Amino acid sequence: MPTPDSPGPSMDSVPTRYGDTTFRSRLEADWAATLDSNNIRWEYEPDTITLDSGTLYVRDFWLPELVPLMKALRLGLVRPIMYGAR
């Protein structure tokens, strides 16, 4: 029986193939399908980043076409669209 401070049951991710890519999990494959259905270009695990702590971090997705938009939003050059807002 687990103790109150134990992490509980673990769930292993299941490698899943979507298109030409094998993802580490079904969730990542589902995100790729969602991005595709919205015509958003993506790259899967394009690089490894070393954090200041020295920990290596593998980015799941890179959305190259959204980077300029996010920079423009941050600089106040464009306004975000609020769907349903009047």
Secondary structure, DSSP 8 states (H G I E B T S, - for coil): ---TTS---------EEETTEEESSHHHHHHHHHHHHTT---EES--EEE-TTS-EEE-SEE-TTTHHHHHHHHHTSS----TT--
